[in-house]
Every structure is written in C-alpha cells, then in structure tokens.
Amino acid sequence: MLKVEVIHGRGVPLDASDVDTDQIIPAVWMKRVERTGFQDGLFQKWRRDPEFVLNRPERAGATVLVSGPNFGCGSSREHAPWALRDFGFKAVIAPSFADIFRNNLPNVGLVPVTLDAAATRKVMDAVTADATAEVTVDLLRATVTCEAAGVVAEPFFLDEGARYRLTRGLDLIDLAAEAEEAIGRHEASRPFWMPRTNGQVEDVFEDSGVEVA
C-alpha cells in the first residue's frame, strides 16, 4: 500500500445515518472473485437517481466522503471498502463507524475519520453548500481542517495501530513480516508438544522420543 500522511481534497456529502454495506455495494457484487473494479457498484441503487450526489458532474474527483453516524453497518463485506477505494475516495469522515467496517478501511489504504458530531455537521454543511470546499485530513497530527466550515485542526480519533500502518504503507501481511524475528523467537521458546507454524506433526514430537505413525 502507499503511505498516507496527509489527504487534501474536495469533500462530498452523504447526509444519512446508518448507511449499511448493502447500500454501499449491493450483494450481487459479492459474486466477483476479483479485489478491484468495484467502483461501478458503489451506491449502485442510489445512483439510479440522476440527482444523487455522486452523479453530479461538479462532484467528480472528490476524495473525502462525509457521512452520518454508524457508517458501514450491516454485513462485514470487504467489498464495501474496495468500492469506496476504487471510486477514488481516500477518507471517510463520520461521527461513528460500525466496528468491523472501521477496521476494514485501513486494510485497503482508506482512512476512517471519527470526528466529533458537531464538527462533522459543520463540514457536511460546508461541502453541501460548495462543491469546491476542500478538506484536509492530517494523519500525523490526527486533525481535520475545512476552512469553508470554520473547522481548523479539529482532532479526530483513529486507532493507533491503523495510523501506524497507514502512515507507513503497511498492510496486515507487511505488519506480520515486521515481526518475523520476534515470531521466530517465540516459536523457538514454545514447548515441544505444542503445534508448530509449519504444520508438520512430526516436528511436534521431534525431540520427545515419541514415535509418530
């Protein structure tokens, strides 16, 4: 993944609460086996309305989605973060997220910005009124700035583990690789009778003198 330290781009409002993952991307898209190319499925049902915010030409290229509380509730499908990423979003600002969805976003390089409800409302109103209103999400300082909203360096919550991975461009496999030596030391210290990570039953009893049929 690419490192994410500061995101600066236009915001787009989705003024709704409890936006679930089926609304973000319908279940029919679960049939695909690829992990990319989900942009056409993003809010597919809502985009049938020509006036839906993402259909408006002045909103093209926006990279920060601003929504209401409990964003990403419902099923834990990874396709929802994939669809947001593939459409071009880099961050989602909301007063709260469903837990699994919030954890899934950093896995694909997206930033879940849990911002105070009052500050979120100010940003929502600003980007609703002006399609050119810009939002800055600073992961290094954990702040949101939207001058059009009068929001300057407003602190937001981001899990420290997620911030560590995003600012270093690490996915979960990269994170495990960072700990390879520590994992090896731990494995070497385990009693002989405990399972080994290589899955070989013989290794469990290798030094025990017990014969394995």
Stockholm file with secondary structure:
# STOCKHOLM 1.0

chainA/1-213         MLKVEVIHGRGVPLDASDVDTDQIIPAVWMKRVERTGFQDGLFQKWRRDPEFVLNRPERAGATVLVSGPNFGCGSSREHAPWALRDFGFKAVIAPSFADIFRNNLPNVGLVPVTLDAAATRKVMDAVTADATAEVTVDLLRATVTCEAAGVVAEPFFLDEGARYRLTRGLDLIDLAAEAEEAIGRHEASRPFWMPRTNGQVEDVFEDSGVEVA
#=GR chainA/1-213 SS CCCCSEEEEEEEEECCSSCBHHHHSCGGGGGCCCSSCCGGGTTTTGGGSTTSGGGSGGGTTCCEEEECSSBTBSSCCTHHHHHHHHHTCCEEEESCBCHHHHHHHHHTTCEEEEECHHHHHHHHHHHHHCTTCEEEEETTTTEEEEGGGTEEEEEEECCHHHHHHHHHTCCHHHHHHHTHHHHHHHHHHSCTTSCCTTCCHHHHTTTTTCCCC
#=GC SS_cons         CCCCSEEEEEEEEECCSSCBHHHHSCGGGGGCCCSSCCGGGTTTTGGGSTTSGGGSGGGTTCCEEEECSSBTBSSCCTHHHHHHHHHTCCEEEESCBCHHHHHHHHHTTCEEEEECHHHHHHHHHHHHHCTTCEEEEETTTTEEEEGGGTEEEEEEECCHHHHHHHHHTCCHHHHHHHTHHHHHHHHHHSCTTSCCTTCCHHHHTTTTTCCCC
//
